[in-house]
Amino acid sequence: MTDSPLQPGVSLDAKALGVAALNRHLRELQMAENEPAVRILGLMGQHGLATGIANEVRIELIGMAGSNFGMLNAAADLDLTGDAGSCCGHSMTGGGILVRGHVGHSAAAFAHGGFIGVHGTAKSACGLFLNGADVVVRQAVGDFAARGMRSGNLVLGSDVGNGLGQDCTGGTIYVRGTVASISDCLREARMKEADSMRLGLLLVRAGIKGAVAKDFRIYRPRVKSEE
Amino acid sequence: MRCALDDLIFSAAPMGESSVELASHSTVLSWPMATGNVATGKKHFQQAVPLWSRRPPMNPTDASWPAYCGLLKDFGIPLQSNVAALESLSVTNVPVRFAKRSIDEPYVAMEIETAEAVEINCVKKTGKLSVAHFPHEIQDWPELKVAIECLREIASSHTPIGIGIPAGDVAADILNALAAKADYVVLEFPETTTGTDLDFILWGVSTARAACTRIANFPIYVDAPILELDHFVKLLAVGASAVTIDALARQCLPAPTTAPSSIPRGMLSGLGTFPSAPAPSVSPLETKLQEIISCLSGQLARLQLSELRQLNKSHLRALTETAARLCGIEPLAVSV
């Protein structure tokens, strides 16, 4: 046993503990598969919450998270009931982040593994330099989504702003709504069975019901010869 | 080619005092503690000598790499590198490691957690031109401040977090870096060595130091192609906290060896291992480094200073108007 106040099934107030101490406890936390999640209450826009967690733990957070929420996450399952600030899931390599609210700009920036689901909107540069992670945003996203994307899957469940896929070199983008403008380096592709299945699984993982794969269009970067 | 650095001389030693022998010289990376910090304050990174290596003259696959790293370790010179480049070295050859995150790269937990200092590089290179540019996910200085706070918390509270900026008129950037609670600044100069460029280096370092009025010994790491021993010492006096040895190493050490693919293959290759060439010696560089340190120690002793931190541009005199203007010091009075 550790002297950490964080144990599976325990609820804690983030405000009382402070970000540095809370993160330290979260990184030390270990839990078995069948143990209940840790609950963190009292989020008031603190920056850098739940960063750099390498253990397979389940954490439920309630309130508003600030910038860099879940940055460098490697294995934790973070479930946030509330909004998150900019750079949510920055450089994450594994695990999952579910935001049951809106996220700021540069969500999932440089993420090269894991899953990020957003039930609300995402501001500009969603999926910036995305490099292997799976990202689902249910509502509208801002300009320059998937900028510099290299690999992974970006599912956009509603309208998309200007410059979708600027400097994109890899990966797959699924779009359900209208797109204000698409970068020249993207092309619309035919939805294949495997794409449809993958999309369905991602929507289920994000807890999004009512959307079907046939409502989506699919975009991929042009190969060199097409440019 | 003569440059303004050559037109700077050290002022005469104070009279009537015996010369002071110096035991050690160090620059200290110190910074204000972050919110929620749990460190005691005794774990500050100590820079042993005011030198560092940022763009090594060879690849980690080259034969001279272990010897180069071992030399850096022996002198206490930090090396900016990734973890992979040091993995093949024996423990005795691993120098102090600085990490760098470029504008279009992700953070990597292991790189950050194991580094002695972490630089957030804010330089965008387009061809030969380097311009200041925030990392792509950051839009302004307040956001960079938040990123530094988060990084500091991940890296451990006693790891300095710095900002790399292209050299030039950096006064505003330095002030913003101070406001963002960066622990040090890296001034990145072009990799050229003409006289005009050395003048630019002199002006750039002087401008940066002049902007640090709020924190007197704010560390300024200079990445510049300096070759002459006295230029190192003069730049330290003008305001640099540490200067790169990369250009000097490139000059002293043989050109990097070619990849192992040059080893002949064919029927004879199975008869035995191809005799590999002996690793190039790094002793010319070692000699130069010792010369820099003794030159610096000697200069401090002549000025009767006990610490490197006491050395500043008030100890310099300019022989020409240009040199005086470039670094804002008194020109040497000429008797008529």
Interface residues (C-beta under 8 A of the other chain):
Chain A: G18 V19 A20 A21 N23 H47 G48 T51 G52 A54 G66 S67 N68 M71 L72 A74 S86 C87 H90 S91 T93 H105 S106 A109 F110 A111 H112 A125 L128 F129 N131 R147 G148
Chain B: T35 G36 N37 V38 D104 E105 P106 Y107 V108 A109 I112 H136 E137 Q139 E143 V146 A147 E149 C150 E153 I154 S157
